[in-house]
């Protein structure tokens, strides 16, 4: 990841750039999940481009529902492949877009009928409401199914690298 002209970011700058809080970034450093690459002469945390890539991977794993301890274990593993996580995010986003496009088409149909001042039948509205309900239900059902699949893929990995309680 390249951000033109900038080589290092202080914690406040990184928080502003990513939308995370300074407190969250400091906590991640405190627990050893996400530490900066360096420090300034005055003690400020300094993050570089590879730190930004690592942060994206951490947030992607959290989005999959993993605990911070699980994320830390996965990131620390030499066999960890960040490309797989990005691929999972892309697949999830594509599916979400597909579902929303179906709903958009139905809304455009109703809008077109309204614009032509044609009477809308109960059937038009019930079809739209049904599509909205199906879109909502399908999104969560498919998300659950997708998450189950992703957890299955990560399951073996986590079994091999589980963190024992202290």
N, C-alpha and C positions, 0 to 999 in steps of 0.2 A: 504494500500500500504506500503510495507516494503522495504526500501533500506538499505542493510546491513551496519552496523557500523556507520551510521550517524543519529543523533537525531535532529539536528537543522541546518538550512542553512541560511546564510546571504543573503540579497537581490541579490547581485552580483552572488553568487553561484547558487541561485535559477534561476536567469535569464539564466545562462549558461546551467543549467540542463534542462530547459524547452524550450529554444529557444526564449523566450520572452525578451524584453528589460527591463533594470532596470527602465527606464522611465515609461514603461507601468505598471510594478508592483507598482511603487510609485504612479502613477495616480489611480490605482485601490484602493490603500490604502487611498488616499486623498478623493475619492468619497464614501468611506465606503463599497465598493464592496468586497474587498479582503484585509483584514488587517492581519498582522502577529500575531501569538499567543503570542509573547513576544518580549522583547527588551533586548539587552545585557547591561551590566553596562555602556558601553561607548555609548549607544544609537543606536546601529545597530539593524535593524529589524531582528528578528529570526523567521523562519518558521519551523513548524514540519511536521510529516507525515500526520496528518489530514488536514493540510493546503494544502498539495500537492493534496489530494483527492478532496478538495473543489475547487482548481484551475482547475482540470480536468473537474469538473462539470460545472464550469463557461465557460470554453472554448468550451465544448460540446454544451451548450445552445447558445453561440454566433454563433457556426457553423450552428445551426438551423435557424439563421437569426434574432435572438432576439436582441433588443437594450440592452445596459448596464443597463438602468433603469428597463427593463423587467426582465433581468437576476437577478438583485439585489432583485426585488420583489419576484421572484420565490424561490431563494435560502433562503430568509428570512422566507418563509412560513413553518410552522411546518408540513404541509401535503405533502411537497415536497418529491418525491421519486427518489433518484439518480439512482436507478436501471433502471427505465423507460428510462432515458436519455441514459444510456449505451446500453440498448436494442435497442433503435432507431439507435444508431451509428452502432451497429452490423448488423442490418437489412440492413441499407444503404450500408455498406461495402460488405456484401454478394451479394447484387444485382449488385453492380459495378463489383465484381469478375466474376459473371456469364456472364455478357455482354462482359467483356474482354476475357473470355475463348472462347467464340464463335468467336471473331475476331482472337484470337491466332490460333484456329483450321484452319481457312481459310488461314491465312498467312503461316502456316505450309504446307498446301496443295500446295500453289503456290511455296513455297521454294522447296518442294519435286520434283515438276515438273521441276523446274530450275536445280536442282542438277542432275537429270537424263538426262539433256540436251534435254528434250522434248520441242517442240515448244509450246509456250504459246499462246493460242488463245485469241482473243479479248474478248471472253466470260469469260475466266479465270480472266482477268484483270477487266472487268466490274463487275463480281461477287464480286471480292475482294473490288473494289471501292465502290460498293453498300453496302457491309457488313460494311466497314469502315464508310460510311455515316450513315447507320442505327445504328451502334454502337454509334456513336456520337449523333445522334438525339434521339435515344432511351434512352441513358444515361440522357440527359437533360430533355426529356419528363417525364421519370420515376422519375427523381429527383424532378421535379416540382410536379408531382402527389404525391410522397412520402412526400414532404414538405407540400403540402396542407393537406394531411392526418394528419401529425404531428401537423401542426398549428391548425387543427380542434380539436385535442386532447388537445392541450395547450390553445385553445381559451377560453373554459369555465373557466379554471384555471385563465387565465389572466383577464377575465371579472370580476371574483370575487376579484381579487387582483390588479386591475389597479391603476396606479399611477396618481394622479390628478396633473395637471400643477400647478406650484407655481407662 
